[in-house]
């Protein structure tokens, strides 16, 4: 199982590192620089608003299905036709609810049009994720890896033509950007559907009321968890845009989006771990096999990576933001420096969250695979309330900066609690020698950052030197042990696929 996990993970990482960073740092960033912080801020706030009601779109079906197919692959034929019918019904319900709440909170005509398109895109994304849950649940990790980047690859292709192809006299608008996403998601959903149909022997969609209630009852805990985590992860920009005066709110939402973009790019590594870890953990737990080894391996890799990235990006936050977001044409030098200072501070705060998020994607995924949803929902409820309360207090005074501080507090609080719960349930043993090595590693990172800044090099050279030195340190301290990784590749696996 470890062998299949690692081989699938490597393919997934390679494809995503090839495609998604260019999408986030190339296309998405280019669009914001073209349309401006305010217009992009409106899009970003509405985009996150479209996430808030995903509970009605999925009701936990994807996570429920992933876990169950991983443990009982023979259920694919039975589940697929029935769940697909439920998904289509829920998609209509989700769009109605999302549009209704858009009217309630006061979106104007232009914002409502954008919300409708983004809500439809969420439906397509949800379908793709459901189809992928069947593929990964069957442990076809390499196929899932290709599907995971297909939408971004198509979006890069379409948007590159619009931005740099010079086919039109007018420059790209937010609406063109969103339409490209719609086409890419549609094609990806069709391809993923065809792949699953071939595995599921699909004939037609059917509706079974009893099946609907049974599945709904079992998936609702997953749905509640998704809802709560979505609120405390996505509501920040929505609150910024709504709590502040219109022009200020749009601008500050754009500031937050600028700072969040690189966190989003690095966060995909943690997401990829979770995608593969969920079915692997689920299978190991069902067969009463120990999870300690994979938990230790994934934690060592991801936690080390997150620490290096967090230290490096926080130390060079102003230089990175200045590189990504040049001065606007209608912006004075003073306005540019003011914007950069604000974006850099928010960026530094958000990048510290990456350490906590990485931990959550390991221990939270382990608890999800175990079905410990009651505890996860309690933690997520506390995280949502904490995040909303702190945002209500800080946003009116500190705007995007206040929201970034709220994220730091919320992410670290929920990550620590989830880790403690996982340790208690699975009796994970804390190895003091490993703990001491991690503390030494953090101390050495602090020293390395100080040393590289002593020399009068360009900041990008310092960034590279620090990254290489930090990685070598992790190997020297045996936090990352290449021998263990190679041995895992040589294993046939402790679990035989059935």
N, C-alpha and C positions, 0 to 999 in steps of 0.2 A: 504493500500500500504506500509506504514512504517513497518507493521508486516511482510509482505512477504519479504520486503527488508532486514530486520534484520535477519529473520530466514534463508534466502538464504545466507546472508553474513556470518553468523556463520558457516554454513556447509562448505562454500567455504574457510573460514579462517582455519577451523580445518583440512581439507584435505590438503590444501596447506602448512600449517605449519608442517604437519606430513611428507610430501613428499619432497617438494622443497628445504628446507634448507639442508637436507641430500644430495640431488643431488649437490647443489652448493658448500657446505662446505665439503662434504665428497668425492663424486665421482669426480667432476670437479677439485677440489683442489688436490686430490690424483693423478690425471692424470698429472697435471702441475708439481707436485713434482717429478713424475717419468720421464717425458720426458724432463724437464728442462725449464727454463724461455725463452730461445731463440726459441726453437721449438714450445712451446706453444704460444709465441708471434707472430710467423708467422701464426699459425692457428687462433689466436684471431683477427689479423688484416684482414685476408681473410674472416673470419666469419662476421665481421662488414661490410666489403666491399660488401658481398652478400646481405646485407640489403639495400644498397643505392639505388637500382633500383626497390624496391618493388612497386613503383608507377605503373610500367608496369605489375606487377603481380596481383595487386588488383584494381587499379584505384578507390579506395575509396568504392568499392562495399560492403565490410564487414560492415563498419560503416553506410553506406547508408541503407543497408539491415536491420541491427539491429534496427535502428531508425524507419524504415517504418513498419517492422513486429510488433514492440512494439506498434505502433499506429494503425495498420490495420492488425490484425492477419489473416484475411481471404485472404490476398494477398499471403500467403505462397505457396499455390498450383499453383498460376499463375507465381510467380517469380522464384521458385526453379529450374524448368527444364530449363528455359531460362538463368538464371544467371549462372548455372553450366556449360552450354555450353560456355558462355563467359569466365568463369574462366579457362577452359582448353585451350582455344585459347590464352589467355593472359599468361598462364604459359609457353607455347612454346616461345612466344615473349620475356618474361622476361629472359629465359635461354639464348637465342640468344644474347640479348643486354648485359647481364652481362658477358658472355664469351668474347664478342667482346671488351668490355672496359677492361677486364683483359689483353687481348693482347696489347691494346693501352698503358696501364700504365706500361707494361714491365714485367708481371709475367712470370717466367720460366716454364718449362714443369711440374715439380713437383707441383708448386703452382697452375698451371692451372688445374691439375687433382683434387687437393683439392677443388678448386673453383667450379668445375663442380658438385662435390658431395654435397657441401654445398648449391649450387644454387638449386639442386634438393630437398634438405631438406627444403629449403624455400618454394618451391612449395607445399610440403606436409603440412608444417605449415600453409600456407595460406588457403589451403583447410579445415584444421581442424578449423581454426578461422572462416571461412565462415559458416561451418556447425554449429559451436557453436553460431554464431550470430542469426541463426534461432531458436535454442533451447532457448537462453536467451531472444530473442525477444518475444517468447511465454510465458515468465516468468516461465520456467521450470528451476529454479535456481539450485536446488539440482542435477538434471541430468547434467547440465552444469558444476557443481562443480566436479563431478566424471570425466567427460571428460577432464577437465582442468588439472588433475594430472595424467591421465592414461599414457601419453607419458613418463613423468619423472619416474613413477613407473617402467615401462618396461625398461627404460634406466638404472635405478639403478640395476635392476635384472641382465641385460646382462653384464654391466660393472663390477659389483661385482664379477661375475663369472670369468671375464677376469683378474681382478686385484688380487683377493684373492683366486680364485678357484684352482690356480696352475695346470690348465689343459694343459698349453703350456709351453715349456721351455723358449721361448722368452717373454720379458716383453711387456706390452701393448704399442702400438704406437698410434700416432695421427690418423692414418687411421682407425685402429680398433675402436677407440673412435667414429669417425664420422660414421662408418658403423653401430654401435649400435644405433646411433641416427636415421639413415635412417630406420632401421627395426621398431623401436618404433613408429616413426611418421606414418609409413605406416599402422601399426595395428590400431593406434588411429584414423586415417582418415577413415578407413573402418568401425570401430565401430560407429563413429559419423555419417557417411553417412547412415548407416542402421537405426539409431534412427530417423534422419530427414525424411528419405523415408517413414517410418511408419506414420509420422505426415502429410506429404505433399501429400500423395497418388501419389507418383512419378511413372511414366510409362517409359518415355524415355527422353533423352536430345534432345532438338530441337533448331534450329537456326532461329531467326526472326530478320532480319536486322533492321526493324523499332524499335522493342523492344530494340535491342542493342544500337541504337543511343539515344533513350529516356532515358534509364538507365544510359548510359555513360554521357549524358549531366547533369543529376541530381547528379551523383556520383563524377564528376571531382573535385568539390571543396573539397570533402573529400580526394580525391587522392592527390591533391596539398598539403593539410595540412599534410598528412602522409609523403609525400616526404620531405617537409621542416623540420619537426620535426625529421625525421630519420637522415637527414644530420647533424643537430646540436647535436644529441644525439649519433650518431654512427661513425662520421667521425674522431674523435680524434685519435683512435688507428691506423687508416689507414694513417693519416697524419704523425704520429710519425714514422711508418714503412717506409713511402715513402720519408720523408724529411731528415732523418738521414742516414748516411752510413749504409750499409747492416747489419753488425754484431751489430753495436750500435742500429740501428733501431729495429731489431728483439728483442734484449735484453730489450730495453726501452718499447717496446710494451708489453713484458711479465711483466715488472714492473707495467705498467698501468693496465694490466689484473688482476694481483695479488691484487692490491688496489681496483679495481672496483668490485671484486667478492662479497664482503660483502654488498656493496651498492646495487648490483643486488639482493641479497637475501632479504634485507629489502624492496627494492622497490616493490617486488611482492605484499606486503600488499596494497600499494597504487594502484597498477594495479587491484587488486581484487575489491577494492572499485569502481573503474571506470567501470569495467565490469558490475556490478550490477546497478550502478547509471545511466548509459546511458539509458537503457530502462525505468527505473523508472522516470527519469526526462522527457523523451520524452512523456510518457503517461500523466504525470501531466500537462505538458505544453499544450498538445492537449486538455485536458479537462478543461483548464483554472483554475487548482487548484494551490494553493500557494506552492512554493518550499522552502520557508524560513526555515521550520522546519527540513526538511531532510538535507538542506545545513548546517544549524547550528549543527545538530547532527553529520554529517559526518566530518565536519571541526573540531569540538571539539575532536572527537575520534582520527582522523588521525593526526592532527596538534600536539596534546599532545604527541601521540606516537612518532612522528618524532622528536620532541624536546628532549625527554628522550633518544632516541637511539642516536641522534647526539651528545649530551653532553657526554654520556657514552663512545661511541666509539672514539670520538676525544680525550678524556682525557686519555684513555688507548690504544691509537693507536699502540704504539710500542709493548706493551705486546701482543696485539691481533695478530698482524702480525707475531711476533716471535713464537706464538703458532701455527699458521696456516702453516707457511713456515719454516721448519727446515733447517739446514745447509746442502748443497749439498755435495756429496762425494768428488768431485774434487774442492771444494771451500775452500779457506783459511779462517781463522777466521776473518781476516781483511776484506776480500771481503764479507763475510757474514754480518758483522756489517754495512758495507757500503751499501749493498743492503737493509738491514732492515731499516736503517735510511731513505733511499730514498722512499721505499715502504710506510713506516709509514707516512711520510709527505704527499705523494700523497693521501693515504687513508684518512687522516684527512680532507684534502681539499674536497675530493669527498663526504665524509659523511655529510659535511655541506650542500651539495646540496640536501640531502634527505628532508630537511624542505621545500625547494622551490618546489621540485618535487611533494611532497604530496599536496601542495596547487594547483598545476597545474592540478592534477588528479581530483580535485573537481570542480574548477571553469572552467577549460578547457572542462571538460565533460559536465558541465551545458550549456556552450556556444555551444558546438557541438550539444547537444540535441535540442537546440533552433534554430539551423540552422544558427547561427551567424558566418558562415565560412569565410566571407570576412575579418572580423576583426581578426579572429584567424590566417588566412593566412598572413595578414600584420604583425602581431606580430611574427609569425614563420619565415617569411622572414628576418625580422630584427634580430631575434635570430640566424639564420643560418649565415648571413653575419658577425655579431658580433663575433661569435664563430670561423669562418674561419680566419678572420683578426687577432684576438688575437693569434690563434694557429700559424699562419704564422710568427708572430712577436716573440713569446715566445719559440716555440719548438726548433729552431736551437740553442738557447742559454741555455734554461733550460730543454729541452727534456720533459720527462713525467710530471715533476713538472709544467712546463709551460702550458701543456695541461690541467692539473687539475685546474689551476687558471682560464683558459679560461672557463671551465665548470661551475665553481662557479659564475663567472660574468654573463654568459649567462642564467643559470637556474634561478637565482634570478631576473634578469631583466625581463624575459618573465613571470615569476610567478606573479610579482607585477602588471604588465600591465594587464594580464588576470583577476586578481582579481578586479582591478578598473573598467574594462569593464563590468564584471558581476554585480558588485554593481550598476553601472549606468543603465544597461538594465533592471534588475529585481527589481530595487529600494530596494535592500537589505539594511536594516537599521543596522548601527553600534551601538551596545549597549555599552555605555561607561562603564557600570559596568563589562561587559564581557571583554572589552579591558583592564581595570585596573587589573582584575583577571589574565589575560594572562601575563601582564607585571610583576605582583607580582610573578607569577609562574616561569618566566624566571629568575628573581632575586634570587628566592629561589634555583633554580637549580644551579646557580653559587656558592651560599653559600654551598650547599650540596656537590658539587664536591670538594671544598676547605676543608671542614670538613672531608670527608672520606679519603682524602690524608694526613691528619694530623696523622692519626693512622697508626701504623706499622703492617698492615694486608697484606695478600697476595692480589695481584691485583684483582683476580677473586672474592674474598670475598668483596672487596670494590665495584666492579662492581655490585654485587647482592644487597648489602646494598643501594647503590645509586638508583638502579632501583626500589626497593621496596619503599624506602622513597619518591621518585619522584612520583610514582603512587599514594601513599597515599595522598600526597600533592595535586595532581590533584582532588582527591575526596573531600578533605577537603575544597578546594577553590571552589568546585562545578563547575569546568570546565568540569569534567565528572560527570554527575548526574545519578546515578543508578536508581533512582525513575522514571525519564523520560523514560529511556530505558525499564524498566519493564512495564510502562504504555503503551508504544508503542507496546509491545508484546500483551497486552490485547486488543488493538484496532482491530476492524475488518478491518480498513483501510478507508481512506477517498475517495478512488477510487474503484469502483467495476469493476472487469475485465469483459470485453465484448468480 
